[in-house]
Every structure is written in structure tokens, then in C-alpha cells.
């Protein structure tokens, strides 16, 4: 899987505590292996974000992303953070 990152994701990731960054890195490795692993709770969003998806980093933090192709082997990470990223 190819993962691209939006500048907003880079900024948000950089502002996370190092422990949360390590947790995110582990979840990303899991995502890269299987985007729909049940531990990630990957789900499509609704409303104005209906083209986007998210998966869980922790109980509070999520990674917001979009699939770039129908085969779902290219994605762009848009943001990482609490539920506030959905606004």
C-alpha cells in the first residue's frame, strides 16, 4: 500500500506527544498490512465527509484519510487527532 501525507497531517503528527506518535506508527503499520483489521475500527464517514474514512489510533485519536483508487492500495492521510478533526 502506498501512503501519501497531506501537510496538515504532518503538522498534526509533529504536534503529538512522542508516545502517541509511536502508537500511531504502530497502527499505521497495521493499516498498511490490512486497512480493515478489526483492531483499527476503519469506517467511512458521513455527511460532508462522505468521501473520507478514519481509523483508530487510540480510544481518543483517529487518522482521517481517503482512498485514492478503487483497489484501495493508495491512500492519503489528511489529519490525525481527536474527534475535532471531523469539523
MIVEXSE-528222 format. One record per residue: x, z, y of N, C-alpha, C in turn. Coordinates in pm, 1 decimal. Each point is the difference from the previous one (the first is absolute). Layout:
N
rofi n_x = X	n_z = Z	n_y = Y	ca_x = X	ca_z = Z	ca_y = Y	c_x = X	c_z = Z	c_y = Y
...
This chain:
87
rofi n_x = 84.2	n_z = 0.0	n_y = -117.3	ca_x = -84.2	ca_z = 0.0	ca_y = 117.3	c_x = 89.6	c_z = 0.0	c_y = 124.8
rofi n_x = -39.1	n_z = -80.7	n_y = 96.9	ca_x = 70.4	ca_z = -4.8	ca_y = 127.6	c_x = -77.9	c_z = 83.7	c_y = 101.0
rofi n_x = 70.4	n_z = 90.1	n_y = 66.7	ca_x = -62.9	ca_z = 86.6	ca_y = 99.2	c_x = 65.2	c_z = -26.1	c_y = 135.2
rofi n_x = -81.3	n_z = -37.1	n_y = 97.2	ca_x = 44.6	ca_z = -16.0	ca_y = 137.7	c_x = -48.7	c_z = 122.0	c_y = 77.6
rofi n_x = 65.5	n_z = 32.2	n_y = 108.7	ca_x = -42.8	ca_z = 115.8	ca_y = 78.3	c_x = -21.7	c_z = -39.5	c_y = 146.2
rofi n_x = -111.5	n_z = 44.1	n_y = 53.2	ca_x = -35.4	ca_z = -20.5	ca_y = 140.6	c_x = 82.7	c_z = 97.6	c_y = 84.5
rofi n_x = 35.1	n_z = -35.6	n_y = 123.1	ca_x = 74.4	ca_z = 93.2	ca_y = 85.7	c_x = -69.6	c_z = 135.6	c_y = 17.9
rofi n_x = -131.4	n_z = 1.5	n_y = 2.8	ca_x = -73.7	ca_z = 126.3	ca_y = 12.4	c_x = 26.1	c_z = 89.6	c_y = -121.1
rofi n_x = 4.8	n_z = -61.0	n_y = -119.2	ca_x = 31.5	ca_z = 77.0	ca_y = -120.7	c_x = 139.8	c_z = 60.6	c_y = 11.8
rofi n_x = 97.1	n_z = -81.4	n_y = 44.1	ca_x = 137.6	ca_z = 48.4	ca_y = 15.9	c_x = 7.6	c_z = 120.6	c_y = 92.9
rofi n_x = -70.6	n_z = -8.7	n_y = 114.4	ca_x = -0.3	ca_z = 110.7	ca_y = 96.2	c_x = -62.8	c_z = 124.7	c_y = -59.9
rofi n_x = -115.1	n_z = -16.9	n_y = -64.6	ca_x = -70.3	ca_z = 114.4	ca_y = -58.7	c_x = 82.9	c_z = 63.9	c_y = -110.4
rofi n_x = 62.0	n_z = -82.6	n_y = -84.9	ca_x = 83.3	ca_z = 50.5	ca_y = -108.7	c_x = 117.6	c_z = 80.2	c_y = 55.6
rofi n_x = 62.7	n_z = -54.0	n_y = 102.9	ca_x = 115.7	ca_z = 64.8	ca_y = 61.0	c_x = -35.8	c_z = 137.4	c_y = 56.3
rofi n_x = -124.2	n_z = 17.0	n_y = 45.6	ca_x = -44.3	ca_z = 125.9	ca_y = 59.3	c_x = -44.6	c_z = 104.0	c_y = -103.0
rofi n_x = -5.4	n_z = -37.1	n_y = -127.5	ca_x = -39.0	ca_z = 95.2	ca_y = -103.9	c_x = 115.2	c_z = 95.7	c_y = -30.1
rofi n_x = -34.5	n_z = 118.0	n_y = -48.5	ca_x = 102.1	ca_z = 92.8	ca_y = -47.7	c_x = 69.3	c_z = -62.5	c_y = -120.8
rofi n_x = 126.9	n_z = 34.8	n_y = -20.3	ca_x = 77.6	ca_z = -62.1	ca_y = -107.6	c_x = -62.5	c_z = 23.9	c_y = -137.7
rofi n_x = -60.1	n_z = 115.7	n_y = -21.1	ca_x = -63.7	ca_z = 27.7	ca_y = -128.9	c_x = -116.9	c_z = -96.0	c_y = -24.2
rofi n_x = -76.3	n_z = -28.2	n_y = 104.0	ca_x = -112.2	ca_z = -93.3	ca_y = -12.4	c_x = 50.8	c_z = -143.0	c_y = -17.4
rofi n_x = 111.5	n_z = -33.5	n_y = 62.8	ca_x = 59.4	ca_z = -132.3	ca_y = -19.7	c_x = 40.0	c_z = -19.9	c_y = -145.4
rofi n_x = 60.3	n_z = 102.5	n_y = -59.9	ca_x = 39.3	ca_z = -9.9	ca_y = -141.2	c_x = -122.4	c_z = -14.2	c_y = -89.6
rofi n_x = -104.8	n_z = 74.6	n_y = 30.4	ca_x = -124.2	ca_z = -11.2	ca_y = -76.5	c_x = -57.5	c_z = -141.1	c_y = 13.1
rofi n_x = -0.1	n_z = -53.1	n_y = 121.8	ca_x = -49.0	ca_z = -136.1	ca_y = 23.6	c_x = 82.8	c_z = -101.6	c_y = -77.6
rofi n_x = 131.0	n_z = 17.3	n_y = -0.7	ca_x = 88.3	ca_z = -92.6	ca_y = -73.2	c_x = -34.3	c_z = -1.0	c_y = -149.3
rofi n_x = -27.7	n_z = 117.4	n_y = -55.0	ca_x = -39.2	ca_z = 7.0	ca_y = -140.7	c_x = -132.8	c_z = -68.7	c_y = -25.9
rofi n_x = -95.3	n_z = 18.0	n_y = 90.2	ca_x = -130.2	ca_z = -65.2	ca_y = -15.2	c_x = 12.1	c_z = -150.7	c_y = 14.7
rofi n_x = 88.0	n_z = -43.6	n_y = 88.5	ca_x = 21.1	ca_z = -143.5	ca_y = 18.1	c_x = 59.9	c_z = -61.1	c_y = -126.4
rofi n_x = 91.1	n_z = 70.6	n_y = -64.2	ca_x = 57.2	ca_z = -48.1	ca_y = -126.5	c_x = -109.7	c_z = -13.1	c_y = -105.1
rofi n_x = -89.1	n_z = 97.2	n_y = -5.1	ca_x = -113.2	ca_z = -5.0	ca_y = -92.2	c_x = -91.1	c_z = -117.2	c_y = 34.1
rofi n_x = -27.5	n_z = -18.4	n_y = 129.1	ca_x = -83.6	ca_z = -110.4	ca_y = 48.1	c_x = 61.6	c_z = -134.5	c_y = -36.9
rofi n_x = 131.2	n_z = -11.9	n_y = 17.5	ca_x = 69.0	ca_z = -125.8	ca_y = -30.6	c_x = -14.8	c_z = -35.9	c_y = -148.1
rofi n_x = -0.5	n_z = 101.3	n_y = -85.5	ca_x = -15.4	ca_z = -21.7	ca_y = -144.0	c_x = -144.8	c_z = -32.5	c_y = -36.8
rofi n_x = -96.7	n_z = 70.7	n_y = 60.1	ca_x = -142.3	ca_z = -21.5	ca_y = -28.3	c_x = -81.2	c_z = 46.6	c_y = 120.1
rofi n_x = -42.7	n_z = -94.4	n_y = 82.1	ca_x = -71.7	ca_z = 31.6	ca_y = 123.8	c_x = -129.3	c_z = 77.8	c_y = -24.1
rofi n_x = -50.8	n_z = -6.3	n_y = -121.5	ca_x = -127.6	ca_z = 66.1	ca_y = -28.6	c_x = 14.9	c_z = 116.7	c_y = -97.2
rofi n_x = 119.5	n_z = 57.2	n_y = -5.5	ca_x = 21.0	ca_z = 120.6	ca_y = -80.8	c_x = -97.7	c_z = 107.1	c_y = 48.5
rofi n_x = -65.7	n_z = 66.8	n_y = -91.6	ca_x = -104.3	ca_z = 97.0	ca_y = 37.3	c_x = 54.3	c_z = 115.1	c_y = 84.9
rofi n_x = 127.8	n_z = 30.4	n_y = -9.8	ca_x = 58.7	ca_z = 107.5	ca_y = 80.6	c_x = 6.1	c_z = -34.2	c_y = 148.0
rofi n_x = -10.9	n_z = -128.6	n_y = 32.6	ca_x = 7.8	ca_z = -43.5	ca_y = 139.6	c_x = -135.6	c_z = -1.6	c_y = 70.0
rofi n_x = -107.3	n_z = -4.8	n_y = -77.2	ca_x = -134.8	ca_z = -11.0	ca_y = 57.9	c_x = -9.0	c_z = -118.2	c_y = 96.9
rofi n_x = 51.3	n_z = -114.4	n_y = -42.1	ca_x = -4.1	ca_z = -121.0	ca_y = 81.5	c_x = -144.5	c_z = -44.9	c_y = 15.2
rofi n_x = -39.3	n_z = -25.0	n_y = 125.4	ca_x = -138.1	ca_z = -43.1	ca_y = 23.0	c_x = -10.3	c_z = -88.1	c_y = 124.2
rofi n_x = -100.4	n_z = -87.1	n_y = -4.6	ca_x = -28.8	ca_z = -89.4	ca_y = 112.3	c_x = -75.4	c_z = 80.6	c_y = 105.0
rofi n_x = 26.7	n_z = -31.6	n_y = 125.3	ca_x = -68.5	ca_z = 67.3	ca_y = 109.2	c_x = -125.9	c_z = -76.4	c_y = 38.1
rofi n_x = -77.8	n_z = 56.3	n_y = 87.8	ca_x = -129.4	ca_z = -58.0	ca_y = 37.0	c_x = -8.9	c_z = -21.2	c_y = 150.9
rofi n_x = -107.0	n_z = -64.1	n_y = 41.8	ca_x = -24.4	ca_z = -20.6	ca_y = 142.7	c_x = 101.9	c_z = -92.2	c_y = 61.8
rofi n_x = 48.2	n_z = 38.2	n_y = 117.1	ca_x = 94.4	ca_z = -86.1	ca_y = 72.0	c_x = 135.4	c_z = -12.3	c_y = -70.8
rofi n_x = 24.8	n_z = 86.3	n_y = -96.4	ca_x = 125.2	ca_z = -3.9	ca_y = -76.2	c_x = -18.6	c_z = -61.5	c_y = -138.5
rofi n_x = -104.9	n_z = -77.3	n_y = -20.2	ca_x = -35.7	ca_z = -47.4	ca_y = -134.0	c_x = 105.3	c_z = -89.4	c_y = -66.3
rofi n_x = 93.4	n_z = -55.5	n_y = 75.1	ca_x = 106.8	ca_z = -81.0	ca_y = -60.1	c_x = 119.0	c_z = 85.5	c_y = -42.9
rofi n_x = -6.5	n_z = 127.2	n_y = 32.9	ca_x = 112.9	ca_z = 88.3	ca_y = -26.6	c_x = -27.7	c_z = 95.1	c_y = -115.3
rofi n_x = 107.8	n_z = 54.3	n_y = -52.2	ca_x = -3.4	ca_z = 92.9	ca_y = -112.0	c_x = 83.3	c_z = 121.1	c_y = 35.5
rofi n_x = -12.3	n_z = 105.6	n_y = -77.7	ca_x = 90.3	ca_z = 113.5	ca_y = 17.0	c_x = 25.5	c_z = 65.0	c_y = -134.7
rofi n_x = 110.3	n_z = 73.9	n_y = -6.3	ca_x = 26.7	ca_z = 82.4	ca_y = -117.3	c_x = 57.6	c_z = 132.2	c_y = 46.4
rofi n_x = -12.1	n_z = 99.5	n_y = -85.4	ca_x = 37.5	ca_z = 136.5	ca_y = 34.8	c_x = 148.4	c_z = 25.3	c_y = -19.0
rofi n_x = 57.9	n_z = 64.5	n_y = 99.4	ca_x = 136.0	ca_z = 52.0	ca_y = -9.6	c_x = -9.5	c_z = 146.7	c_y = -39.8
rofi n_x = -91.7	n_z = 70.0	n_y = 62.9	ca_x = -28.2	ca_z = 140.2	ca_y = -30.0	c_x = -149.5	c_z = 19.9	c_y = 22.0
rofi n_x = -44.1	n_z = 121.9	n_y = -7.2	ca_x = -142.4	ca_z = 24.5	ca_y = 22.4	c_x = -39.9	c_z = -38.9	c_y = 142.2
rofi n_x = 91.7	n_z = 14.0	n_y = 92.2	ca_x = -30.1	ca_z = -26.2	ca_y = 140.4	c_x = 46.9	c_z = -136.7	c_y = 50.4
rofi n_x = 109.1	n_z = -52.6	n_y = -55.0	ca_x = 61.5	ca_z = -121.7	ca_y = 53.5	c_x = -30.2	c_z = -123.4	c_y = -84.2
rofi n_x = -13.3	n_z = -113.5	n_y = 69.8	ca_x = -33.5	ca_z = -128.1	ca_y = -61.3	c_x = 92.6	c_z = -108.7	c_y = 52.7
rofi n_x = 12.4	n_z = -105.8	n_y = -78.0	ca_x = 64.4	ca_z = -122.3	ca_y = 47.1	c_x = -107.6	c_z = -106.3	c_y = 10.7
rofi n_x = -9.7	n_z = -59.5	n_y = 116.7	ca_x = -96.3	ca_z = -105.5	ca_y = 29.4	c_x = 70.6	c_z = -133.9	c_y = -19.9
rofi n_x = -62.4	n_z = -91.6	n_y = -73.3	ca_x = 65.6	ca_z = -127.7	ca_y = -28.8	c_x = -101.7	c_z = -111.1	c_y = -19.0
rofi n_x = 51.7	n_z = -123.3	n_y = -4.5	ca_x = -81.2	ca_z = -118.8	ca_y = -31.1	c_x = 72.1	c_z = -81.3	c_y = -105.2
rofi n_x = -78.1	n_z = -54.5	n_y = -94.4	ca_x = 54.6	ca_z = -98.6	ca_y = -93.2	c_x = 10.2	c_z = -131.6	c_y = 74.5
rofi n_x = 109.0	n_z = -73.1	n_y = -19.2	ca_x = 20.8	ca_z = -126.0	ca_y = 70.6	c_x = -35.3	c_z = -121.9	c_y = -83.3
rofi n_x = -22.8	n_z = 20.0	n_y = -129.2	ca_x = -33.5	ca_z = -113.3	ca_y = -85.2	c_x = -101.0	c_z = 43.6	c_y = -106.6
rofi n_x = -62.5	n_z = -98.3	n_y = -61.3	ca_x = -103.3	ca_z = 30.0	ca_y = -99.8	c_x = 55.8	c_z = 61.5	c_y = -127.0
rofi n_x = 126.6	n_z = -27.6	n_y = -30.9	ca_x = 60.9	ca_z = 56.9	ca_y = -120.1	c_x = 39.0	c_z = 146.5	c_y = 20.7
rofi n_x = -8.8	n_z = 46.2	n_y = 123.6	ca_x = 30.4	ca_z = 138.5	ca_y = 36.4	c_x = 143.6	c_z = 38.5	c_y = -33.9
rofi n_x = 92.7	n_z = -95.4	n_y = 22.4	ca_x = 140.2	ca_z = 33.9	ca_y = -22.6	c_x = 81.1	c_z = -0.3	c_y = 129.7
rofi n_x = -69.5	n_z = -16.4	n_y = 114.2	ca_x = 62.6	ca_z = 14.2	ca_y = 130.9	c_x = -90.7	c_z = 86.0	c_y = 86.7
rofi n_x = 58.3	n_z = 102.5	n_y = 61.1	ca_x = -77.7	ca_z = 88.5	ca_y = 86.8	c_x = 78.1	c_z = 27.0	c_y = 127.8
rofi n_x = -72.7	n_z = 43.5	n_y = 101.6	ca_x = 62.8	ca_z = 48.5	ca_y = 121.4	c_x = -50.8	c_z = 141.8	c_y = 23.7
rofi n_x = 93.3	n_z = 93.7	n_y = 13.7	ca_x = -35.5	ca_z = 137.3	ca_y = 34.4	c_x = -21.0	c_z = 4.9	c_y = 150.8
rofi n_x = -118.4	n_z = 44.3	n_y = 40.1	ca_x = -36.7	ca_z = 0.5	ca_y = 140.9	c_x = 26.9	c_z = 132.9	c_y = 69.1
rofi n_x = -22.6	n_z = 110.3	n_y = -70.1	ca_x = 18.4	ca_z = 131.7	ca_y = 60.3	c_x = 5.2	c_z = 105.5	c_y = -109.4
rofi n_x = 51.3	n_z = 115.9	n_y = 35.1	ca_x = 0.9	ca_z = 114.7	ca_y = -89.3	c_x = -35.4	c_z = 122.0	c_y = 84.3
rofi n_x = -87.2	n_z = 84.6	n_y = -53.5	ca_x = -38.0	ca_z = 119.7	ca_y = 73.3	c_x = -125.2	c_z = 63.0	c_y = -58.3
rofi n_x = -56.1	n_z = 92.2	n_y = 76.8	ca_x = -123.6	ca_z = 66.1	ca_y = -42.2	c_x = -117.0	c_z = -96.7	c_y = 19.7
rofi n_x = -119.8	n_z = 47.4	n_y = -20.6	ca_x = -117.8	ca_z = -86.7	ca_y = 14.8	c_x = -14.3	c_z = -57.9	c_y = 140.9
rofi n_x = 76.2	n_z = 48.7	n_y = 95.7	ca_x = -4.1	ca_z = -53.7	ca_y = 135.6	c_x = 43.9	c_z = -146.0	c_y = 4.5
rofi n_x = 74.0	n_z = -47.2	n_y = -100.1	ca_x = 45.2	ca_z = -139.3	ca_y = 1.1	c_x = -116.0	c_z = -97.9	c_y = -14.5
rofi n_x = -115.8	n_z = 48.5	n_y = -43.3	ca_x = -114.5	ca_z = -87.8	ca_y = -17.8	c_x = -71.8	c_z = -30.5	c_y = 130.1
rofi n_x = 40.6	n_z = 61.9	n_y = 107.6	ca_x = -69.2	ca_z = -19.9	ca_y = 128.8	c_x = 63.1	c_z = -109.7	c_y = 79.6
